Amino acid sequence: MNDNRYSGATEAELGFLKEIVRMLPAGLTVQDANGELLLVNDAAAAQLGLDGSRPSPDLTPRREACRQALSAGQPVVTEEALHAGAARKVLLTTHRPVRLDGRELLISASSDITEQKNFEDQLFRSAYFDELTGLPSRRVIEHRANALLARDRGDERFALAFLDVDNFKHINDYYGHAVGDALLVELSKRLGRDLRDSDMLSRISGDEFLLLLSPIQGQEEVAEFMQSTLERLTAPFFIDHSEVFASTSVGISLYPDHGGSFETLRQNADIAMYRIKNNGKGLAAFFDASMEREAQARMKVEQSLRLAILEKRFCCAFQSKVDIRTQAVKGIEALVRLRDDEGVIQAPGSFINLAGELGLIDELTHLVLAEIVKSIDLINDTFGPEATISINVAAKQAGNPEFMRSFAQALDDTGFPQRFMIEVTEDAFVAKNHFQAEILPMFRKLGVGISIDDFGTGYSSLSALADITADEIKIDRSFITDIHKRPRSQGILRAIESLSEALGMTVIAEGLESYEELAYLQAATKIRYAQGYYFSRPIFLEELKLATPSSSEARVSVASRPAQQNRQGYSRASGYRR
């Protein structure tokens, strides 16, 4: 009777244990030395597709791992990737061989880590591949190049090409960032066409790509390949119902000719690319020693520019906008200048573009405003308290709400924001950014005027002008130079003048330098205002201070002195403005 009670308890306990094993969340199997499954719980059946809930995966790798564990007599931990069609399941499995009742058995316990592995794969791709284009990141191409360098076979050569999309910012501004992103995707496809398995294309930043060509025979082979690649890019891209044209400038360095490390080769390819950017764009160039000297000179200018900002060696010159009928000063334009280490004044052509590239242009603009505020009494004494004060703002700045909000606040803090006129080029208006919708109303509220600078040299068209809400339009000097000799320019000038008048915009003729140009404007147009060396060259604060003691007579003297010089043969000067 006791035996029966013991036997019944054992059967109950075994049934209880079997139910627990069946319901375990981890997959559990037991198999013999021949690979026959003796026990499979519900979780294992689902994991291995043995329950009929999904197609059965290929279990060959699992059987091989089990065989190895049994033959070694040692536990084995494996990651098993089970594929059933496009689906993938990853298991972390511990195989433990045991001996029971003289039989060799293998107990396997598996946990489903598919979600964890997918997350790890996602992290891996984000670290090593570009999310937008799917191309390898800089880290990957650098690793590949360093692997080639480490082999150091002596006769093995490769090329590293630095590619930069030309005018990509304008594309983004005009078409919008969604089109810009789509363009980068399509561009990467064209760039990657015809690459060998041993080559690699990488996107390393916004609109910059690196291309590794390995192996190569010589420069001629690389030049021919890059030429065909650039020709492939000349066809338009059709994106979001827009026909977008794009090109890339390419700089190329060769190993071992142009460097023995990845960083040196990349820098030299970058230097060669900038040579192309400065000399026409859309082409390819190989690095040479003269480019390195140019880069060093550029670096010297960059360091000097940063130091000049720290030391506040920038200053303002002021050029008047004059009523050509009465000679009265309507307003002045503040022009930034740089004093170099020796105190010599440098025109903006030597530093303004670099300041924009380096992200220093915002600080420069605030420096100009601070100089104006500091000298406002002197400005009023010289040009009159009613004269407007124009400050140039680059199109890149105009499309940056953060900068423009801070600049608007700085203008308001002066206490006389209505005295100011912001001069922006026309591309700021036509670009698909925040300027017209958000930024323009903010300045209107302060009473700040808006002037379209250098009109006729950017994206200008009469239809675009009709959509622009500005107070003043400045016709570029290229239309004014020798206007009395150029009938076609006269026709364009009349059209712009008529439309501007209809839209209520004041017209300023820029770059007026001769009496003949003035006489034509007075006789053949309704234009009232002009700016240029004929009336006044840019005047520095030091000159204003010298003129101050003689009160109002000094004001007339300072304003008129350059005009007198011009009539006596004062030479034309190009690039005197920003």
Buried (B, 14 or more C-beta within 10 A) or exposed (E): EEEEEEEEEEEEEEEEEEEEBBEEEBBBBBBEBEEEBEBBBBBBBBBBBBBEEEEEBEBEBBEEBBBEBBEEEEEBEBEBEBEEEEEEBBBBBBBBBEEEEEEBBBBBBBBBBBEEBEEEEEEEEEEEBBEEBEBBBBEBBBBBBEEBBEEEEEEBBBBBBBBBBBBBBBBBBBBBEEBBBBBBBBBBEBBBEEBEEEBBBBBBEBBBBBBBBBBBEEBEBBBEBBEEBBEEBEEEBEBEEBEBEBBBBBBBBBBEBBBEEBEBBBBBBBBBBBBBBEEEBBBBBBBBEEBBEEBEEBEEBBEBBEEBBEEEBBBBBBBBBBEBEEEBBBBBBBBBBBBBEEEEEBBBEBBBEBBBEEEBBBEBBBBBBBBBBEBBEBBBBBBBEEBBBBBBBBBBBBBBBEBBEBBBEBBBEBEBBEBBBBBBBBBBBBBBBBBBEEBBEBBEEEEBBBBBBBBBBBBBEEEBBEEBEBBBBBBBBEBBBEBBEBEEBBEBBEEBBEBBEEBEBBBBBBBBBBEEBBEBBEEEBEBBBBBBBBBBBBBBBEBBEEBBEEEEEBBBEBBBBBBEBBEEEBEEBEEBBB
